[in-house]
Amino acid sequence: MAASWGSAAAFAQPAAPAPAAAATAAGSCSKPVYLTLDTGHMGVANQIADVLRKTQVKVTFFAANERTKEGDGSLGDHWAPWWRARAAEGHAFASHTWDHTYWRGDIKGPAGAAPRFKVQPSQGPQAGQRFEWSAAQYCAQIQQSEDRLAQITGVKPLPLFRAPGGKTSPSLIAAARRCGYAHVGWSPAGFLGDELPSDKYPNQQLLDKALRDIRPGDILLAHLGIWDRKDPWAPAVLQPLIEGLQAKGFCFATLREHPQYQEWIRQHGG
């Protein structure tokens, strides 16, 4: 994903639920937040898993088959035991498309024509190339990651997806929903900034901003490793962020418990 600090709010979806809805999202907790982690180079994946175990936090992972620092891709055989361990711990999973494929635009057609989209994979053998895809082709990208996650973990992923970069259109979201997938963005304060340059956005600044701005019901976004951040965000910020929010009365839940998605998940499985 490539989003600036200022532009992240433009992708934020959904907004925080009303307090009454948030109160029901995680049992008796009145201040739930939903930490989501997208795949990345996986170089900090083990440290992140250690923090989640230590703090007893459950998250939702959005997975694409991305290039990693070691192994055959984030959803390859090398990392399969890591995903199985997260499933055993009770985390939730959803698709981030297989080749981390960016939506680049809708293709205008005659009235009533099936939707088509300009797309660009950022991973895999066709990385960097631009294509024109049908809705079925885009949905197949979502399903490929879903199928691989199910194969690895033995757990059915949630019927959700996150578009790389949060880049979508109403037409793309509608097409995905017809295929059985609801899109999940993130809240404005939930953009944790781990992909921003660390010389301009040091870890302490990101931590302070998150602890100040996060509100109940927010969906939070971070990654399992960002290639171009010199001073890694995780695990340095992750543990103090979790513990700081817990000290303020927040609890963490997966998107299974999010009031905006509970009924969709019930209807579509996962």
PEHUCOR-V845493 format. One record per backbone hydrogen bond with DSSP energy under -0.5 kcal/mol. CO is the residue of the C=O (numbers start at 1). NH is the residue of the N-H. If there is no record, write none. Layout:
co=CO nh=NH
co=CO nh=NH
This chain:
co=4 nh=8
co=7 nh=10
co=7 nh=11
co=8 nh=11
co=8 nh=12
co=9 nh=12
co=13 nh=185
co=18 nh=21
co=18 nh=22
co=19 nh=23
co=20 nh=24
co=21 nh=24
co=21 nh=25
co=22 nh=25
co=22 nh=26
co=24 nh=27
co=26 nh=29
co=29 nh=26
co=31 nh=251
co=32 nh=217
co=33 nh=35
co=33 nh=253
co=34 nh=220
co=35 nh=60
co=36 nh=222
co=37 nh=62
co=38 nh=224
co=41 nh=69
co=42 nh=45
co=44 nh=48
co=45 nh=49
co=46 nh=50
co=47 nh=51
co=48 nh=52
co=49 nh=53
co=50 nh=54
co=51 nh=55
co=52 nh=56
co=52 nh=57
co=53 nh=56
co=59 nh=61
co=59 nh=92
co=60 nh=37
co=61 nh=63
co=61 nh=94
co=62 nh=39
co=63 nh=96
co=64 nh=66
co=66 nh=74
co=73 nh=76
co=76 nh=80
co=77 nh=80
co=77 nh=81
co=79 nh=83
co=80 nh=84
co=81 nh=85
co=82 nh=86
co=83 nh=87
co=84 nh=88
co=85 nh=89
co=86 nh=91
co=87 nh=90
co=92 nh=61
co=93 nh=158
co=94 nh=63
co=95 nh=162
co=97 nh=100
co=98 nh=65
co=99 nh=122
co=99 nh=123
co=100 nh=102
co=100 nh=122
co=101 nh=164
co=102 nh=120
co=105 nh=118
co=106 nh=108
co=107 nh=116
co=110 nh=113
co=115 nh=135
co=116 nh=107
co=117 nh=119
co=117 nh=133
co=118 nh=104
co=118 nh=105
co=119 nh=131
co=120 nh=102
co=121 nh=128
co=124 nh=127
co=126 nh=129
co=129 nh=121
co=131 nh=119
co=131 nh=133
co=133 nh=117
co=134 nh=138
co=135 nh=139
co=136 nh=140
co=137 nh=141
co=138 nh=142
co=139 nh=143
co=140 nh=144
co=141 nh=98
co=141 nh=145
co=142 nh=146
co=143 nh=147
co=144 nh=148
co=145 nh=149
co=146 nh=150
co=147 nh=151
co=148 nh=152
co=149 nh=153
co=150 nh=154
co=158 nh=160
co=159 nh=182
co=160 nh=95
co=161 nh=184
co=163 nh=166
co=164 nh=167
co=166 nh=168
co=169 nh=173
co=170 nh=174
co=171 nh=175
co=172 nh=176
co=173 nh=177
co=174 nh=178
co=175 nh=179
co=176 nh=179
co=176 nh=181
co=177 nh=180
co=182 nh=161
co=186 nh=13
co=187 nh=190
co=187 nh=191
co=188 nh=191
co=190 nh=192
co=190 nh=221
co=193 nh=196
co=197 nh=200
co=197 nh=201
co=202 nh=206
co=203 nh=207
co=204 nh=208
co=205 nh=209
co=206 nh=210
co=207 nh=211
co=208 nh=212
co=209 nh=213
co=210 nh=214
co=215 nh=218
co=218 nh=34
co=218 nh=220
co=219 nh=187
co=220 nh=36
co=221 nh=192
co=222 nh=38
co=223 nh=225
co=224 nh=42
co=225 nh=41
co=226 nh=229
co=228 nh=230
co=230 nh=232
co=233 nh=237
co=233 nh=238
co=235 nh=239
co=237 nh=241
co=238 nh=242
co=239 nh=243
co=240 nh=244
co=241 nh=245
co=242 nh=246
co=243 nh=247
co=244 nh=248
co=245 nh=248
co=245 nh=250
co=246 nh=249
co=251 nh=33
co=254 nh=257
co=255 nh=258
co=258 nh=261
co=258 nh=262
co=261 nh=265
co=262 nh=266
co=263 nh=267
co=264 nh=268
co=265 nh=269
co=269 nh=159
